[in-house]
Structure formats: structure tokens, C-alpha cells
Amino acid sequence: MRILVACEESQAVTKELRKLRHDAYSNDIVECSGGHPEWHIQKGTLEILNDGWDMIIAFPPCTYLSNAGACRLYPTKGNIDEERYKKGLKGKEFFMAILNADCPKIAVENPVSSLAFEMPKCTQEIQPYHFGHPFSKKTRLWLKGLPELKYTNVVEKEGTFLPSSTSKNAYTGLNDKKTRDPKEASKTFLGIAKAMANQWGGYEEIAKDMYYKYKELCPVKYSFMWGQCSNEYKEAWIAEARIFCLLT
Ligand SMILES: C[S@@+](CC[C@H](N)C(=O)[O-])C[C@H]1O[C@@H](n2cnc3c(N)ncnc32)[C@H](O)[C@@H]1O
């Protein structure tokens, strides 16, 4: 699949998708830090959003939308910081443009946002400790044409990932520099990146696409049909998908 991983400078998800032989590209306004500039499109996401991608996974900025910044949005009780609110609305516009892009499979990730921005209802909430990292950092996913992520490795939570004024048990084992540097702290956890790539770009998803193409049916309108196939039938398509990936 041709996949756009928008607002991703770390290339965490892009590299996992490349391992599965997808034609995946990270995209960010800044240079990539993941070591593969040949897979990086350094441009604003909106410039390339509707370029015929088969799947878009996006991590749009949350600085002004996030609930963690609520105390700055309301510097005094009942009074909203108008400048900050306008910036938040711009952030929401960007987020919605990605969520409403012309693409059959879309996943947008963001933390819990301030109620002031009336964000659409998310599909799922996940935590790093569901994917092998012993921290909490509640993350929301808005999904279109993609299944909810299944937890891959649920581990004991040792504390919150990001220090916060309300949390007394912020994780202390992590390199402090990492949690204080917003760029470092916003990089996608490896366990989550692997789950996204394997579950949304793995052989079963490719098999599903091949099945719907073969049946000449719309995968969104007839999404129930794959679910109704027997396991043996699905396995046969998954084997086809593996061969297809080996040959292309
Ligand atoms: C919350 S961080 C996500 C980082 C991501 N999880 C990763 O592992 O690289 C948001 C990213 O969006 C990028 N960004 C901001 N505005 C953008 C735009 N208009 N187009 C593309 N990327 C943008 C920022 O540079 C930042 O790297």
C-alpha cells in the first residue's frame, strides 16, 4: 500500500510499515530523525493529503488542543485566553482536514483535548502500558476503515509518562530529559508503532483488500462480509497476501 504517516518526524511507524514492504512515507515540516530521509516528505501535510494514499496515519500537533494545557487556556477561572483559543481552533481545523481526507483508511492520533474545542468522539483510547511500555499517557484514536488496535503486551503501569502538576507519581525511571523535551516526549512508542503497522498494514489487512478487489465490492459498505468468512477462507487469502508481498 502507498501509506502516508503524517506529522511524523521520528519515522517510528514508517519504518515498521517498510519492514512489511509497504510504500510508506513519513511527513513533517521538520527534518526526520529516524535515519531515512529517502522516505521522508518534508512539507506541510495539507499539501500532500489528497495525493491518492491507500492509508493515512497521522499524529497532528496537540499543543493548543490538549487538555494538559487547559490551565493556560483558562488563566483565571471562567476567563478564556482568546489567542490560545484561536490557535486551538486552527489545530482542530488541521485535525479535521486529515480526518476528512479522501482516503479509505484513516487513523488520527491525539491526546485528550480540552472540552472547549468540541472534538468529535474518538473511536478508541489506548495507553503505552497496553503495548509493553510501563507508563500511562492516555492517547485517543479516530479511525475510519480500520479496526481498533488490539493490545499486544499489557504490562504493569509504573507511573505517568509525562510529569504533571496533578500527578504525584510521574515515572522517575525515565530519562528526565526525554520527558521534558516536548519533541522527544511526542515520539511514538515503539510498541504502539509496531501494533499500528502490524495490525493496519499486516497481511490480514492486505488479504482483506485483495478479497474486496476480487469481489469488486466496496470494503466500507460491505465491511461485514470479511467478518463472515470462515477462518480457513481468511487464512487462504492471508497466504495469498504473503505470496503477493514476496513477489512485489
Ligand atoms: C505531536 S508531534 C507527533 C510526533 C510523532 N509522534 C513522531 O513520532 O514523530 C506533531 C508533529 O507534527 C509536526 N507538524 C506541525 N505542523 C505540521 C504540518 N502543517 N504539516 C506536517 N507536520 C506538522 C511537528 O513538527 C511535530 O513533529
The ligand as an ORCA input file, in Angstrom:
! r2SCAN-3c Opt
* xyz 0 1
  C       2.695     15.627     18.338
  S       4.069     15.627     17.260
  C       3.999     13.979     16.654
  C       5.353     13.285     16.579
  C       5.241     11.846     16.119
  N       4.509     11.030     17.058
  C       6.611     11.223     15.865
  O       6.878     10.107     16.404
  O       7.411     11.818     15.124
  C       3.445     16.605     15.928
  C       4.372     16.763     14.749
  O       3.661     17.497     13.746
  C       4.591     18.283     13.028
  N       3.815     19.333     12.292
  C       3.325     20.504     12.758
  N       2.650     21.147     11.785
  C       2.702     20.376     10.683
  C       2.194     20.488      9.341
  N       1.461     21.551      8.971
  N       2.458     19.503      8.464
  C       3.201     18.432      8.852
  N       3.707     18.242     10.086
  C       3.455     19.215     11.003
  C       5.534     18.789     14.112
  O       6.769     19.195     13.556
  C       5.647     17.545     15.008
  O       6.752     16.746     14.657
*
